[in-house]
Amino acid sequence: MEGHRARKRFSQNFLHDAHYIDRIVGAIDPRPGERIVEIGPGLGALTAPLVERAGCITAVEIDRDLAARLQRRFGVDRLYLIEGDALHLDWARLAAEDPHPLRIVGNLPYHISTPLLFALLPIAARVRDQHFMLQKEVVDRIVAAPGGRDYGRLSVMLQFRYRASRLFVVPPGAFSPAPKVSSAIVRLVPRPAEEMPAVDEAVFARIVTAAFGQRRKTLRNALAALLDEAAVRGCGVDPGARAETLPVEAFVALARAVAG
């Protein structure tokens, strides 16, 4: 690994397989002049082809040793490097620095993947697309349909704001050191403003969180502090149903009832 020992505290697993590197970059299809932000560039396996095709990109790297190596390798003209934790980055400020939309990519550390996906939700209107390598289990949850065991809060919150699709699986052997689980590439494309339902998004998030807070509870019980049984039924939703059976549109209706 070119003299760098992977650090467990950063969940470092470095992609090295040329076949999957090519597939990922092909799926992203970077073009010159686009605002590409790579999260967790690591040893630069994706960074190099992204820079080659886009000309210059931004990268966020928490490991100071890797950040220094990347800056020496690519220089300031081709790589604008932010040394820090992507989970605590001021994404709204970064998005506002340029009128062009962001294209966000990265091999996300497993331990921060879900909170980081939520942290990026507020800037969705300033984003063109996101391509992430995540634990396959997480990607399966993101794209899950109602009624399955994978369908939950993450599914509803992301499908409300994005068109989500799983592109392909990346096996453990494509990394060094090899993780114990498979990974997958997910594409998240923000829904345009005209497709977004008129709903208070903070209330929507409250409804979804409450509904999935205890998965075995029926909506009658899970939402008791927000809506009574009659109000739930008035939304066209069975109070005896459980959250994992409801489509995104049902949560929108429930949020409107709370806000109203």
N, C-alpha and C positions, 0 to 999 in steps of 0.2 A: 504493500500500500504506500509505496514511495516514501518510506521512512516515517509514516505517521501511524501511531497506534490508535485504533478506534476507541473512543471513550464512552463507556456505558452510561454515564450521567447525561450525555447528550443523545443517547439512542442512535449512535452512529453505525450505519451499515452502508458501505459505499458501493454504488452501482458500478460494475465494471464490464458487463457483457455488451459487446459492440452491437449485437443484433437488437437487443432491447433499447439501447441508447438510440439507435437509428429509428426504431418504431416510435419511441416517445417523441423525439424531435419531429418526425414526420407527422404525428398526430397534432402537435402544436402548430407546425408550419409557420415558423417565425419569418417576418419580412423586415427589410431595412426600415428604420425610423419608428418602429413600434415600441411602445413603452412596456418592456418585458421586465418583470420582477421575479427573480428566482429566490425561493426560500430554501435555505440549507444547501448551498452549492457543494459543500464538502471538498472533495479532491478535484472538482471541476469536470466530472464526466459529462454532464449535460451543459455546463457553462460554456465549454469550448465550442461545441456546435451551435449553441444559441448565439454566442458572440459572432461566430463566423457568418451566420445567416442574417442576424439583425444589426450587426455593426457595433452596437453598444447596449449593454443591459445594466440593470440594477440588481444587486444580490444582497441578501440579508444572512449573515453568518454569525453564530454565537461563539464559536470556537476561535479565540484570538490567534492561535497558531495557524489554523487553516485560513483565517482572514488575511493574515500577512502573506502567506504563500500565494493565495489567489491574487492579491494586489501586485505582488512582484511578477507573477506570470502574465497577467493581462494588462497591467498598467491602468492609469486613471482615465485614459482616453477611451478605453473599451469596456471598463468595468467600474461602475459607481458602487462602491462597497459600503454597506451599513453594517458595522460591527455591533451586534446586540441580539436580543431575544425577539424573534418575530411575534411572539405572543403578546409582548408589551410594546410593540412598535405603534407609533401614532399613524395608523393607516389612513385616517381621514386627512391628515396634514400631507402625507405623501401623495395621495390621490389628487389633492388640490393644487399641487405644485405645477401641474401642467394640464392643459385642457384635454389632451388626448387620453383615451381610456387605458386602464391598466390591463395587461395580460399577465396573470400570476401563475407561476409554475413551481413545482418543487417536489422533492422526495421528503415528505413530512415525517419528522420523528413520531413514532407511535404514541409516545406519552403525552404529546400536545396536540395531536391531530384534531380531535373533536373540539376542544376549546378554541383552537385557532380557526377552525371553520366557522364557529359562531362569532369570533372576533372580526371576521371579514364580512359578515352579513351587512353591517351598517354602510359599507361603501359599495354595495352591489351595483348601485346606479352609475358608479364611476368605473366599472369593470366591464371589459369586453368578454373575457372568458377566464376560466381557471382550469388548469390541468395538474392534478396531484397524483402522486403515487402514495397510496395508503395501504394499511393492512387490509387484505381482501375482505375480512369480516366487516370492517368499517364501510367499505364501498358497498358491500351487499346491503348494509343497513340504509345507506343513503338512497339507493335506487329501489328499495323494497316497495311492494304494493301492499295495500291494506289487507289484513287477514293473515299475514304470515308472521312467523316468530321474529323476523328481522325488522319488521315495521315498528317504528317507535318515534320518540321525540325528534331525533336527528332526521329521520325520513321526512316528517311533516314540515319541520322548520326549513329544511333545504329545498324540498320540492315546492314549497310555497313561493320561494324567491327565485329558484333556478330551474332550468331544464337540465336534469341530471342523467348521465349515461355512463355505464361501465364500458370501457373500451377493450381492455385485454388484461390477462393475468401475467404477473412477472414472478417466476419461481425463485425460491431461496438461493439457488446456485448462481443467480445473476449478481449477487452481492458478496462483498467481503467485509467483515465476516458474514457468513450466511445466517439470516434470521431463522427462527424456528417455525415461521409461518409464511404463507404466500402473500404477495402483494398484488395490487391491481391499480390500474390507471382509471381515474374518473374524470369526466369532463363536466364542468358546471358552467352553464351559460345563463346569465341573468335574464329574467323575463323582462321584456320592454314595459315601459310605464303603462301603456294602454292595455296590457294584459293583467296588470296587478289589480286585485279586488280592492274596493274602497273599504278599508278596515283599519282600525287603530292597531298598528303592529305590536305595540307594547302589550295591549290587551290580548291580542292573538297569542303572543308568547306566553302570557300568564295562563291562558286557557289550555294550551298544549302542555305546558309544564305540569299543571294540576291534573290534567287527564291521565298523563303517563306517570304521575308520581308514585302510584301503587298500581301496577298493571292488572292485578287481580280484582281491583275494585270496579264496580259498574260506574257509569257516568253519574248516575243518581247520587252516589256517595262521593265520588272523586271531585265533583263540581259543586257540592252542596254549599260551599262558602261563597260561590259566585252566582249560581243559578239554581232556582228551585226546579222540581220535577216538571211542573207545568211549562216553565220557560224552555227547558230542554226539549220537551215534546213539541213546543211551538216552533222550534227551529227545524222540525222534520226529522228529529233524531230520537231514537228509542232510549229512554233513560236507563233501561236495563242492559244496554250494550256496553261493551268495553272499548277503550280508546283505540286499540289496535285494529278494530274493524271499520273505523271511520275514514273516509277519504278526506283530503285536505279541505275540500269545499265545505264539509260539515263543521270543521273547526272554525272556518271563516264565519259561518252562520252563527255559531255559538259566541264567537267574539263580538259580532255585531249586536247580539242580544245583550251582552254584558255592557258594552259601550252605550247602548241605547237606553 
